[in-house]
C-alpha cells in the first residue's frame, strides 16, 4: 500500500494520532486512580476504626495487667481514697473507712496491694491483705510498718511466702485494734 499524502500531512496525522493516544491513556489512568481512591476510602475508615479499637483494648489490658507500675499504684490509691470518701459518708461504714485509711497510711514502698478483706470480730476487725512486693525486703519492711503503726496487731506473715527474693506474692493477716 502506498501512502499518497504529502509528507507534512503525514506528520500532522501522526502527531494527532499520538496526541489522541496520550490523551486516551491519561484519561484511562485518571479513571483507574479515581476508582482506586473510591475503593480505598472505605478501607481507610475501617482501618482507622480498627486502630482505635485496638488502642482502646491495649490500654484497657495494660491498665489491668500493669498493677505494679507507679502510675497504676497512684491510680489505685486514688480509687481507694475515693472509696474511703464514699464509705465515710455512711455511719455504718465509718469504722470500715478508718481501717482502710489506716492501712493506706502505712508506708509501702515497692509493695502493691491487690485485695483487702476485713471481717468484724468482737469490736475489732480481722484484716487480710494480699498483694505483691518487688523484693522480700520490701515485704518485710511493710509488715514491720504495719506492726509499728499502732493500728494493727498480730501481724502474721507466713514464712512460706518469703521463699522468693523478687516479685513476692503475699497474703498477711492482722487484727485492727485502733479505736
ABEGO torsion letter per residue (X at the ends): XBBABBAAAAAAAAAAAAAAAAAAAAAAAAAAAAAAAAAAAAAAAAAAAAAAAAAAAAAAAAAAABAABAAAAAAAAAAAAAAAAAAAABAAAAAAAAAAAAAAABBBBGBBBABBBBBBBGGBBBBBBBBBBABAAAAAAAAAAAAAAGABBGBBBBAAAAABABGBBBBBBBBBABX
